[in-house]
């Protein structure tokens, strides 16, 4: 078969741009890269044609994107935050984890996962510094879809303090405060003590804050605790267990709250035999995590293990 070479043409009008760019990328040998980039160029160009930005608007948009990089450092990932508030992170999450097989619903990783949290024994308290707020006693199990306990599962846990700050944002909190790694026993059970989390605003001192202000959107996340649950032979679960008002859950600025992962945080105003000596009032929560079979993976922390 005779090979026909299409000679490139100079661009003369708007309609010439997209096919010319696609032709320039046509020799891409990686099929997945070619498919993704072809669709990216198609939709990016169509978006540009439909919205017809002025040159000034285009330049402002480029500066906003550049500012995402300038505001990303060891303790803050503005790029991840932008993906979160634009709903992209939740879309990626739901495309890859639809929860339709009976497994626990996942939720986005968020921009404050550090990794390298200390190993803890079951029952340990992850509040390592003076952390005001009511105590939380959390009990959980990790099971497979068949209901069998998953022994030795690893749970990487982190949360914001009751004042709404992760410890890497707050000089008053000890390093790795409210972070810890636990493992399930033979019954698939684990438990830890903490403080009841509170809702908090995402950082608004960068370009994401500028966007939220321009859109008249609040920056608040509902109260939650992050979990990464992993075990050999099972797909890793990245999720959050929520506790807040229906309004706060429905208006999560990063669209991460889902009805299936709202926990029952029970308030105790009287002494309870199961929690002797607990200062009143305190909270308890029990939750069972259900894992799919699969190959475990682990996310790359969006921020370093260095505290500000």
N, C-alpha and C positions, 0 to 999 in steps of 0.2 A: 504494500500500500504506500502510495506516495505521501510523504510528510509535507503538510502545507503550513508554511510559516505566515502568521498574520503580522504584518508590519505595524508597529505602533504609530498612532497618529497624534498630531498636536491637538490639544484641547481647544475647542472654539466656543463652546456654549455649555450651559449648566448640564444638559443631558449627556454630555461627553464624559463627565468626570467619573461617575460610578463605574461604567464599563472599562474605562482606561485603568482605574485603580485595581479593579478585579483582574484584569489581564496581566497587570504587573506582578500579581501574587500567584498567578496560575501555575507556576512551576513548583510550588510548595509540595514537598514530598510527604510530609507528615499529614495523613488524611484528616485527623482530628483537628490539627491546627488550621488546615485549609478550610474545613467546614465552619469552624468557629469564626475565623477571620472574615470569610465571605459573608456570613450573616451579620457580623459586626459592622462591616463596611456598608452593607445594604441598609441596615436600620439606622446607622449613624448618619448616612447621607440623606435618607428619607426624612429623618427628624430635622436635619438642618434645612432641607428644602421646605418642609411644612412650617417650621417656626420662623424661618428667614431672619436670623439674628443680624443686628447691625454689627459693624466692625467693632464698635465700642463694647457692645454686649459680648461679643466673642472674646475680646481681650480681657474683659472682666471675668468671664468664665474660666479662661486659662489661668488667671491670677488666683481664682478660688481653688482650682485644682492644685496649683503649685503650693498654696498655703496649707493644704492637707499634709503635704510632705514636711513643710517647715514646722508644723505643730505636732509631728510624730517624733517621739523620742523614747527614752528608756522607760518612762512611767505613763505615757499616754500614746495611744494609737488613733490618730484622727481619721486615718483612712478607713479603719474598721468601723469607727463611730459613724462616718458618713454612710457606709454601706448599710449600717443598722437603721439609721433614721430615714433612709430612702426606701426601706423595705426590701432591699436586695438580699440581705442576710437571711431574712425569714423565708423568702422565696427559695433560696438555695437549700435551706433547711428542709422545707416541705417537699421539694422536688426529690431530695435524696432520702427523706425519712417521713413517709406519709402516715405512719402509725396505723395502717389498715390491717395489720396481721395480729393485732392484740398486744403489741409491744408498747412500752411507755413512750409517750410523745416526747420528742426532742425539743430543744430550744437553742437559740443562737449562743455561741460561745461568749460573745461580748468582748470589749476591749481591755478588760482588767484581769484576765487570767495570766498569772505569772509563771506557774509551774514551780517545781522544786519545793513544794510545801513540806513541812516536817511530817514524818510518820508518827501516827498516834495509836495508842491502844484504845480498844473499845471502852467507851465511857469517859474518855478524856474531854476536857473543856478546851475549845479552840480560842477562847478569849484569853489571850496571853498578856494583855495589859489591862489597866483599869478601864473597863468598857461599861459605862452606865446603861441601864436598860433592864427590862424584865428578863429573867433567865428563860431559856428554851431547852427543853429536853426532847431530842429527836431520836426516834427509833425507826429502823427500817429493815427491809428484807430485799434481797436480790434473788429473783427466780427466773427460770426459763419460761418459754411459752407453754410448756407442759406442766408448769407448777412446781417443778423440782427445784430445790434450793441450789444456788450457785455459791459453793464454798470458795473462799479465797479471792472473791471479787475485790477489785481495788476501787475505792471511792475517793476521788479528789474533790474536796469541798472548799468553797470560799464564799464570802458574803461581805456586804458593806456593814458598817457599824450602825447603831441606832441614830447617829447624827447624819447618816447618809454619805459616808466617805469610806472608800477602801483604804487599807492601811498604807498603801504606797502613795496615797494622796494626802496623808495626814501625819504631820510630824509628831503628834501627840500619841500615836499608836505604835506599839512595838512592831518590829519586823515580823512579818507573817502572822500578825494578829488576825484572827477570824479566818484562818486558812489551815487545812490539815488533810492528811491522807489516812484513810481507815481501810480495813479489810474485813470481809465477812467471815463468820465462823462456819462450822460444819452445817449449821442450820440455815446458812445464807443470811444471818442476821448481823446487824451492826447498830451501834448507838453512840451518840455523842451529846455533849452539852455546849450550848452557845448562849447568845442573847438574841431576842426576837429581832429580826431585821426590820428595817424601815424603808419606805420609798425614798428616792433620792433623785436629784437632777443630774442628767449627763453633763459633762463639761461644756460650758457655753462660752469659753474665752477664746475660741478659735473660729475657723470658717463655718463649722457646723452650727455654732451658736448664732452666727450672722444669718445663716439660712433659716433657722427656726424662728428667729425674731421677725424676719421678713415675711414668713408664712403665718405669723400669729399663732404659733404652736407652742404649747408648754413643753419643758424639757424633762418631765418627770417619768421615772420608771416606778412601777409598783414594787412593793417589798417582795424579796425573793431570796432564795439560797441557790447557788450554782452547784451542780454535780457533774462530774465525769465518771461514769461507771464502766469499768472494763474488766474483762475476764477472758481467759483462753477459750477459744471455740465460740465466742460470742461477738457480735457487732458492738463496738463501743457506743455508749449512749452519752450524749452531751445534752443536758437539760437543766431546767430551773424549776424549783417548787415555790409557788407563789402564795402570798397571804396579804390580801388587801381588799378594799371596797370594790364592788362591781364597776363603779365609774373609773377608778384608778386602773383596774385590769383592762377595761375596754379601751382606754386611751393611752396605753403604754406607748411612749414616744418611739420605741424601736419595734413595736408590733410583735413582741415576743411572747406575751401571755396567751395561754390556751386553756380552755376549760378543763381538759384532761389532767393538767399538771397544777391545778390549784389545790393546795394542801389544806387539811383541816387543822388549823392552829387553835387548840382548845385553851381558853383562859381558865386558870385555877385561882380562885379567890379564897379558898379554904385549904387547910393542910390535906395532903394526900399520902396514903400509906406507901404508894409506889415511889414517891419522891420525898423521902424523909429529910427534914431540915431545909427544904427549899423555901427561899424567902418569897413571901406573897407580895403582889400577884406573880405568877409565873405561867408559862405556856408549855404545852406538849404537842407533839405532832408525830403521827405514825404514817409511813408511806411505803408501798411495795413497788420496787422497780422491776419491770419485766423486760428481759433482753431477748433479742433475736439471735439465732445462731449465725455465725459468720466469722470473718477474720478481724481480730481487733486491730485498731489503729489508734494513733494518739495525735492530738492537735499540737501545732507549733504555737507556743505562747506569743500573743501579739505584743506583749511588753516584756522587758527583761526581768531577771530576778533581782534587780537592783532597786532598793528603796530610795526614794527621793530624800 
